[in-house]
């Protein structure tokens, strides 16, 4: 999404409009040039990036990014698990620009004896084409604010041994390695 300001040569604003990525600012400039019958200038501002809670209507969009982290998870399993996790107030967050999800995070405020009240981040992933562009750090900052507003003492997450780059990223953003997680498969 773009916001476009149409100015005359004296810098007087004649119009402001929104346009999609597909509609080119030059096309709009020609349209307004004809309408106002004068030389016009256009200022284009890319806008509308939001960090917000995703709703259940956006599951397909969320899955499109999450499957880059959880490749073994089918859409049907993802959908079923999202509905199962509602009891724990699992919340989906996204950095969204227009209709595109850039970064996905799934988290829940929890309480236990060792972390006290905390925000547990189950999933955090940026779309491959947006990796290393600051969106993961932006989401962590948002989650920190969310945790503070939820009266949490900590943010907790786990990361598999193989994700060495992710470990560096978390440490760079203030996280410390504190423990191992043990898993015993029952099925």
Number of C-alpha atoms within 10 A of each C-alpha: 17 19 17 19 19 23 19 16 11 8 11 12 14 12 12 13 11 16 15 12 11 7 12 11 21 11 10 15 20 12 12 20 16 11 9 11 9 11 13 20 19 19 13 16 12 14 12 13 15 13 19 13 15 20 12 12 8 11 15 13 16 24 19 14 22 23 16 14 15 13 8 9 14 12 15 9 11 18 15 11 11 18 12 12 12 11 8 11 13 19 18 21 23 25 23 18 16 14 10 15 23 24 25 27 24 21 22 19 21 17 14 8 6 7 15 12 18 21 25 22 19 16 17 21 23 24 19 12 8 13 13 11 10 10 18 24 15 14 22 17 13 16 21 16 13 14 21 15 9 13 13 20 14 17 21 17 15 15 16 10 9 8 10 11 9 15 18 11 15 18 12 11 13 7 15 11 11 8 7 10 8 5 6 5 4 4 3
